[in-house]
Amino acid sequence: MGAKNIEISEQVPASRKLGAEDAADLLEGARRLVTAKARKIRSFDLQSDDQGEAVAAMLGPTGNLRAPTLKRGDLVLVGFDADTWEDELA
């Protein structure tokens, strides 16, 4: 994250499994969620969209939080799409 001058405040190893409750906790204080699964990009307005649907979009098929996940201010990014991350972190 050095190229964007983003300081990592917490890094969680992949061996620590995070589930739906952890995903919901990440959304506290956030206004937007952007998820990337394969080529499908979804954006949620957390002030008006269904919180349950947003949490479900953050989880993989095993029920664990998808990686990578980044929270920056009021934005949460889950999953990786290079163009989306570039646009959102610009």
Secondary structure, 3 states (H helix, E strand, C coil): CHHHCCCCCCCCCCCCCCCHHHHHHHCCCCCEEEEEECCEEEEEECCCCCHHHHHHHHECCCCCECCCEEEECCEEEECCCHHHHHHHHC
